[in-house]
Amino acid sequence: MPPLPPAHRDETSYDRRRLRQWLAGEARADVSRRHLLTLLAATAAGTALPAAVPGGEAHAAEPAATAGGATAAAADTIVKPLPPEWFVRHGTNAETRWEALRGVGRTTPNELFFVRNHTSTPQLDAADWRLRLWGDGLRGTPAEDRPVEFGYDDLRALPSVSRTAFVECAGNGRSFYGVQQGQTVSGTAWGLGAVGVARWRGVRLADVLRRAGLSPYAVDVQPRGLDAEYVSGGQNLGRVRRPLPLSKALDDVLLAYEMNGEPLPPDHGFPVRVLVPSWVGIASVKWVGDIEVSAQPLFSPWNTTFYRLFGSAHGDGSAPITRQAVKSAFELASGAVFRAGEGQVLHGRSWSGAGGIAEVEVSTDGGATWRRASLHDRPRAGSWSRWSVPWRPASPGATQLLARATDTGGRSQPDEAVHNTQGYFFDAVVRHPVTVV
């Protein structure tokens, strides 16, 4: 297969190239023509990428809706138990409480892992499950009705790999745009608990694509889930799907069937999910049922209307978001109480989509002074690092704990996150309130 051109190696350039190809009739999209014309007008004018559907702000409906348009009942959307001491419920979603991770190892136990559902968790049978690969990016199988299929046992018979990696919702930290910066955003009001690290086992997507007969003309792959069709603003957007450039698909993407040494739990994608390390969670499609392999760039609502940055700081809109931002969190409840004069050890975790964590600084006086925390894990791309710092609060009163991480790529958490209307990528230092008595 010929080497990929430089545009494929740069994610932002690649997405702009997609739009130019669509303008030239070389790309296909399953979003409205009016929407794509808006995208193309911005590209032709030399801007970044465009605003949402004309006449309205891009907004992912929350809570998620069923295919019939009715809001899913929160109690029926998630299978596993959600004890309130472990989770905060957000409609069809469940956020992990950071205090529940205190003393937990590097990986997040399956029962503590956050849940992000567009609709509800489907109950699937591995014996009946099939993964269908189709599209004009495969040799000899241009149509959806002539796919290449793999069963669950077929995948498990292929050479397997394991990878420790985080999965994180792009809206993780969204509530702090309002709470900390006084800015209005749309979407689920996550704290910092829409992230988890697991040891995933599965098959390289690259191996499956090549066994299916990957064409040298393929440019995009688009996994699609088997959960219910998603309705937003009265429009049925179909099942969750989001294209990946072939360069990423052939790099480190897995079709995962195990999580922390066990078969995937239903809420986390059983029987098979996509795992796209370091990228926003929407790329790691759960309950994957088919993958389109295309010789043309692809678009869906999940890389046009949703999962892009809109707002005054982003011109007419950003490229579809990919790699996660740098973040830090204390393994501590908001408003925790400490006794003056008693020695403490504060614990937390930091992570980034652009590399491992090189340094973490902590302030126990609202940002007036900082000191380095001790890192307990070596820097590792795609995972988090645990850290700790001793603290002996001197006098009673309210204060704020702050943690600021720097990754191996040199990115540090800023004092303020750049606003966007859908509340993605909150990467600022979070002010964690505590009280000393």
N, C-alpha and C positions, 0 to 999 in steps of 0.2 A: 504494500500500500504506500502511495507517495507521501512524503512528509506534509504535515499540515502547514498551510500558509501562516505568516505571522499574525494576521487578523484573528485567526482561530485561537491563538495563544493569549490574546488580550481580551478579557471578557466584555469590556465596554465597547471596544472597537468591533467585536464580533456582532454584538446586538445592533449596532448602527449599520453594519454591513447587511444584516438581515433585512432591514427596512429598505435599503437601496435595492436589494434583490427583488423584494416584493414589488417595488415601483417599476422595475424592469420586467415584471411578469415571471420572475424566477422563483418565487416563494408562494407558499399557500398558508392561509390562516383560517381558523374556525371562529374568529370573532367578526363582528359586523364590518361591512365595507366602509361605512361612515367612520367607524372607529379607526380603522387602518389608514384611511385618507387623512385623518387628523394627525396620526403618527408621521405619515410621510411628508405632510406639509412642513412639519417642524424640522424633519431631517433635511429636506430640500433647502430650507432656509438657513441651514448650518447651525441649528440649535442643538441642545442635548437631545433627549427624547421627550415626547409630548405629554400634554395634559391628558386627563381621563376623557371619557366619553363626553362630547361637547354638550354643554348645558348643565353639567353637574360634576360634583367632586367624586373622585374615585373612592369607593367605600365598600369594604367587605361586610356584608350583613352580619350582625351579631345579635342574638345567638344564631347559629346555623339553622337552616331550614330544611325540611324534607322535600322530596321531589314533588309532593302535592302542594307545597307552599305553606303548610302549617308548621309553626315553630315546634321543634322536637321537644318533648318533655324531658327535662334535665335528668329525671330519675331513670329514664329508659335509654339514655344515650351511651352510657359507659358500663362495662361489664364488671370490672373489679371493684371491691369495696373501697370506699373513699372516706375513712374516718376523719373527722374534722380536725383532729390533732396533727394530721399529716397533710391535708389538702385544703385549699380554698376553691370552692366551686365558682365557675364562671359559665353559667348556662350549660352548653354541651361539652365544656372543657373543665379540666381540673389542674390547679397549680400546686406544685410541691411547696410546703412550708420549709423555709431554710433551717429552722430550729430542729426539724425532723432529721436533718442530715448530720447533725452534730455527732461525731464519733463514728460515722459511717466511712467505709473505705473509699478508694478512688472511684469505684463504679457505683452508680445509683441502683439499689435493689429494684427489681421489677415492680414490686408492690408500692414503691415510693416514686416511681417515674411519672412525670407529668403526662397529661393526656390532652392532645389537641385534635378535636374532631370537627369537621365541617358539618356533618349530620350526626349519625350514630354509628356505633361499632357494629359491623356486620358479623353474623355467625356463619363461618365458612367451614366446609369439610375438605381437609387436605386430599382425600381420595378423589374428590370430584373436581378439584382445582386444576386449571390449566393456565399456563403462561403462553399467550399468543404473540408472536413477533411477525409483523407484516409491514408492507410499505415498499416504495420504489427505491429505498436504500438497501434492499436485499437483492441478491441475485435470483432472478426468476420468480419472485413472489410479489408482484406489484400491487395486488388487490387484497383488501381486508378479508375477502372470502377464501383466500388461498394462503393461510398463515403457516408458519412453522410453529409447532407446539412442543412445550415441555411440561411434563407432569411433575408433581412434587417429588416423587422418587427419582425421576430423571435428574432433577437439579441436585438432589442429595448424593447422587452417584458421581457427580463431577468433582474434580479437585476443589477442595475448600480452602478458604483463608479466614483468619480471624483479625479483627481490627477493633481497638478501643477508640471510641469516638463519641463526641457529644452530638446530640440533636437538640436544636433550640428554635423555638418559634421566633420569626422575624419581629414580632411585636413584644418580645420579652422586655420588661421595663417600661412599657408604654404609659403606665399610670403616672410615672414621674414627670412626664411632660406637663401634666396638670398640677400635681402635688408640689413639685419642686421648681418648675419653671413658669407656672401660671399660663400654660398654653393649651388650646383646645385641639384635641385629636379625636379621630374615630376609631372604633374597634374595641376588642376586649381589654379591660383595664388590668392587664397583668402587672404583678410586682416583678420580682426577679426570678420567680420559680418556674418559668416555662423553659427549663433546660434540664438535661440529664446526660450522664455519661454511662455507656454500657459497653460490654465486650460483645461485639457482634460477630457471628459466624455465618458464612454463606459462600456464594460463588461470585467470582468476578464477572461483572456485566460484560466486560470485554470478551471473556471466554464464551459466554452465551451468544453474543452477537456474531462472533466469528464462526461458531458452530452452526448458526442459523444461515450463514452465507452472506456476510457483510460485503456490500459492493464498494468499490473504490470511490464511488460518487456520493456516498452517504455523508451528510453534514450534521443532521440532528437526530436525536432519539427522544421520544415523548412517552414516558410511562403514564398509565392511567389506572386509577384505583377501582375497586369493586364495591365501594361504599355507595350510598344512595346519591342520586343526582342532586346537585346543589342549586337552590333557588335564591337569588339575591335581587332585591328591588322588583320583584314580580317576574323576573326573567329566569328561565331555566338554563343554567350554564353547563349542564351535563355533569359528568363525573370529573373529579379532581384530576387534572393532568397539567404537566408543565414541561416544556422542552428543555433538553440539555444539549449543549454543543458536543459533537462527537469527541473532541479532544478531552473533555472532562469525563465522558462516559467510558473512554478507554483508559483513563488514568487510575482512579482509586475507588470507583463506584462499585458497591456490592449489591447483589440480590441476597438479602439476609433472611435466614430462616431460624436462627437461634439468637437469643438475647441473654447474656450472662449465664451461658451453659444450659439453657432450657429452650424448648420450642417457643417461638414468639407468642406472647400472650395475645388474646383477641384485640385488646385495646391498642396494641403496638404493632399490628399489621399481620397477624396470623392469616394464612400460612407463610407468606413471603412479602417482604417489603423492599423498597429501594433504600439504600443508605448512601447519601452523598456527603462525605466528610467535609466539615468546615463551612458548608453552605447553609443558607437559610432552610429551616425545617420543611417548608413546602416542597422543596426539591426531593425530599426523601419520602416519596409517595408510599403510603401504607396500602396493604391489601392489593398489591399490584396484580392486574389481570391481563393487561396487554401492553405492548410497547410498539409504537409506530417508529419505524426506521425510515428516514426521509432523505431524499436527494435534494430537497429544497428546505430552506429555513422555515420553521414552524412558529405559530403564535397561538396562544390560548388566553382566556381571561386571566390566568394566573401569572402571566408575564407581560401583560399590557395594562389592564385596569387595576389589578392587584399586584402587590409586591414590586412596586416602583415608588420612588420618592417624588411627591408633589408638594408645592408650596413656594413661597417667594424666594427661598434660598436655592431653588432647583430649576429656575427658569421655567421652561415648558414641561419639565419632568425629567427624571433620571433614566438611565438604562435600567433594565430589570436587575434587582438586587441579587447578589450571589453570596459572597463571603461575609461571615458574621463579624460584628464589631467586637472590640475589647470590653470586657465587663468584669466586675468584682462583686462579691456578696459575702456578708458575715453569716456564719452559722448561728443565727441569733434572732429571736423574735423582735419585731418592732416594739419599742417601748419597754424593753427589758429593764429590770431593776438590779442595781449593784449596791453593795455597802461600801461606804467611804472607809479607806484605810485597809481594805482587804485585797490581797493580791489576786489577780485574775489572769487567765490566758484567753485571749480572744482568738477565735479560729474563723477561717473563711476560705473561699476558693475564687480563683480568677481564670479566665479563659479568653481565647481569641480565635478568629477564623483565619488569621494571617500568619500564625506561627505559634510557638510555645510561649509560656510566660517567663520573662527574664527577670523581672523585679516587681515587687509589690511594696508600696509605702502605705502606712496607716497613720491617721491622725485621730487622737482621742479628745481633742479640744475644739472640734468644729472647723478644723483646717488651719488653725493658727500655727501649729508645729507638726512636723512629719518625721517618722523614723521607719527604717526598713524592717519588713517582716521576714521571718525565717521561712524559706520555701521547703516543703516536704516532698516534692516530686520534681524530677528533672524536667526541663522544658520539653514538651512533646506537642507537635502540631496536631490539631484536631481534638485535643483533650484539655482538661483543666489541671491546674496545680493547686494543691492545698497549701495553706500557710498559717502561721500563728505569730502572735506578738504578746508579750506580757504587759499587764496594765495594773497599776494600783491607784484607783481614783482617790484624789486627795480630799475633796470637800463635796458636801451634798449639793444637789441641783441638777437641772436638766443640761444635757450636752448632746453632741452628735458625734458618732463614729464615722470615719471616712476611710475608704480603701481605694487606692489608685494603682492600677497595674500598667506595666509596659511589656509588650511582647517582643519576641526575638527579631521582628521586622522593624522595631523602633516605634511602633504606634503606642501612644499613651492615652489614657482616659482624660478627656478635657473637663473643664469646670462646668461647661454647659453643652448640651447636645444640640446639634443643628435641627431646627424644627422641620417636620414634614407632616402633612395633614392626616396621614393614616397612622402616624405614631410608630414607625419602624425604627430600628437601630438606635435605641436610647443607649448611648455609650458614656454619658457623663458620670463623674463620681457621684455616687448616691449618698445622701445624708441620712444616716441610720440613727433615729432618736433613741436615747436611753435616759434613765434617771438614776442618779446616785443619791442614796439616803443615809 
